[in-house]
Structures are given as structure tokens and as C-alpha cells.
Amino acid sequence: MSIEVNIDLNGAEQFAQAINQFDAEMQNQVHTKLAEWAETVKTEATRQAPVRTGYLRSTIYARTIQWQTEVGADAAYAASVEFGTSCKQAKPFIQPALQQHLPNLERVLLEALDSAKTEAEL
């Protein structure tokens, strides 16, 4: 005795294409929104950085690669300013900027997912 079951799913191929489109669009949207968020943090860190010559401010950066973002400063003494030393009090500028904008991160990522869903017509 044998049993045979045939299932014809109308629209399955279109659904698979939409899911693939959503995946690609989601990655693109998340990357874009994350990069925008990081630039906002960078702008705030630049505003909060102490100024003597302006060099520290000029080295503040925001980098986003795929789903990973980094905000920092390339000045050799940036960590000493941010965290202080045994001789010098800390003057944080990156940490406060991150703390200020961290509550917005969830909203930004949810907007990216909604945009991707709309673009994929799901």
C-alpha cells in the first residue's frame, strides 16, 4: 500500500521571492538606519568634546559595517580625555553621546524593519 500526497501551494514561489527581497532590503535598511544613528551620536560626541586646539573633535568618527557600528576618536589622547588619568579628571564626550541616543536605537531598527517590509510588499 502506498500513499501519495500532492500539495500545490499557489503563490509559494512569489512568497519565496518576497522573503528573499525582504531579507536583502532588511539588511540594507538596517545598515542605512544604523549608520544614520551612528552619525547622530558622532555629531553629539563632537559637540560635547572639550576643545583646546580642535584636533580631538576633528578625529571623532562613526563607522558602520554591516550590522556593527563604532563611534570613537583617533586622537592618541582621546581615551585619556574620555576616561581620565591619575593626574587628569575625565571629560567624557563619547559615553554621554551614546547614552543620550541609545534609547532611540530600538525605534530606529524597528523603522528599518518596517521599511524593508514595505519595500518587499509583505
DABELKA-V774832 format. One record per pair of residues at least 12 apart in sequence whose C-alpha atoms are under 7 Angstrom apart, sorted by the first residue. I is the first residue (numbers start at 1). J is the second residue. D is the distance in Angstrom with one decimal. If there is no record, write none. Layout:
BEGIN
i:I j:J d:D
i:I j:J d:D
END
This chain:
BEGIN
i:18 j:120 d:5.6
i:18 j:122 d:7.0
i:21 j:120 d:5.5
i:22 j:116 d:5.8
i:22 j:117 d:6.0
i:22 j:120 d:4.9
i:25 j:116 d:5.1
i:26 j:112 d:6.8
i:26 j:113 d:5.9
i:26 j:116 d:4.8
i:29 j:112 d:5.0
i:29 j:116 d:6.3
i:30 j:109 d:6.2
i:30 j:112 d:5.2
i:31 j:66 d:5.7
i:31 j:67 d:5.8
i:33 j:108 d:6.3
i:33 j:109 d:6.9
i:33 j:112 d:6.3
i:35 j:64 d:5.5
i:38 j:62 d:5.7
i:38 j:69 d:6.8
i:38 j:71 d:6.7
i:39 j:62 d:5.9
i:41 j:97 d:5.5
i:41 j:98 d:6.0
i:41 j:101 d:6.5
i:42 j:60 d:6.7
i:42 j:61 d:6.3
i:42 j:62 d:5.9
i:42 j:71 d:6.3
i:44 j:97 d:5.4
i:45 j:93 d:5.1
i:45 j:94 d:5.0
i:45 j:97 d:5.2
i:46 j:60 d:6.5
i:48 j:93 d:5.1
i:49 j:93 d:5.0
i:56 j:75 d:5.7
i:56 j:78 d:6.8
i:59 j:73 d:5.1
i:59 j:74 d:5.1
i:59 j:75 d:5.9
i:60 j:72 d:5.6
i:60 j:73 d:4.1
i:60 j:74 d:6.5
i:61 j:73 d:5.9
i:72 j:94 d:7.0
END
